[in-house]
């Protein structure tokens, strides 16, 4: 069985599709505490600098989802689901002009998921 670290809600998928139509290639990055805490942020792919300390957690609607390795240490035992809520975050994420912000819902992995994903 294949397990995933990150998923996305249907309404968040729709918002990502709209943003992709306007901005093209995108990237998700879950910040490490600045601005919106540990909120997922969406950027144009070329606007986000990644290095060897960024870990690819998965792909949502064709958009790679990254997290810094220090942040990953806190989240590695959890499944993350990206959703949206009305309101304005305090970051530079691309969903802000649409009146929404991305949020994370998390749950601990089952023992089976944790074994498979955190070998």
N, C-alpha and C positions, 0 to 999 in steps of 0.2 A: 504494500500500500504506500502511496506517495503522500507526504504531508507538506503543509505550507506554513510559513511563518507569518504571512501577511495576507489579508483579504480586504475587500472593499464592498460597501453597501451599494444597493442599486441606485439610490439617489446621488451618492458620491460618484458612481460611474457616469451618470448622465452629465454631471458638472464637469468631470474630467474630459468627456467627449467634446463639450462646448468649448472648453479652454484649448484643447488640441486643435480644433478647427480654426481658432483665431491665432494661436501661437506656434503651431507645428510641434516639433519634437520637444518632449518634456522630461523632467526628472523629479521624483519625490525625494526629499531628504528630511529625515526626522532629526530635528535640532537637539542639541545637548543642553538646553537650559536657557539660552539667551532669548530675548523677545517673548515668544509664546511658550516658554517652558520646553516641554518635549513634544510639541505639536508637529505633525507632518506638514511640510511646506512643499509647494509645487512651483518649479521654476522652468524657464526655457532651458533646454539642455545645455546650450552654450554659455548660460549665465552662472552655472554652478561648477565650481572647481572641486574635483574629487582627487583624492590621493590614496596611497596604499592603506591608510587608516580607515577608509570608508568600506563598509561591508554591504554587499548586495543581499537583501533579504528576499527579494522576489520581484515579480512584475505585476502591475495592476493596470488593466486596460492598455497594455503595450507600453507602460511607463515603468522604468526601473525604479525600485524603492531602496534607498540606501540609508544607512545609519553609521555614525562614527563608532569605531570599535570600543571606545570607552563607554559610550551610551549603550552599546550592544551588551556589555557585561551586565547591565541592570535589567535588560529586557530579554535575554536569551532563553529564559524559561517561560516566555509568554507568547501566546498567539495574539497578533494585533489585527484589528479590523478598523479600517479607515472609514469614517463617516463624515457627515457635515452637520453643522448647526447654523442657524441664522445668527448673524452678528459679524462684527469686524474684529479680526485678530490684530495684533500689533507687530506683524511681520511684513515681509515684502512678497508674500505668497500670492500667486496669480488669481486665486479665487476671491480675493477681497472685493474687487469691483462688482462682483455678482451678488454681494450681500451675504455671503456665507464664509465660514472658515472650516477647515478640516480639523477633525478631532480623532482621537484614538480611543477605541474600546479594547480592553485587554482581558485575557483570561489565562490562567496557568495551563501549560500543556498537560495533557494526560501523561501518565508514565510511559505509555507506548510512543506517543509523539516525542517526548523528551529524549527517549533512548534513540529514536531514529534521527532526530535533528541535532542532537548535542553529543554525538559519539566522542 
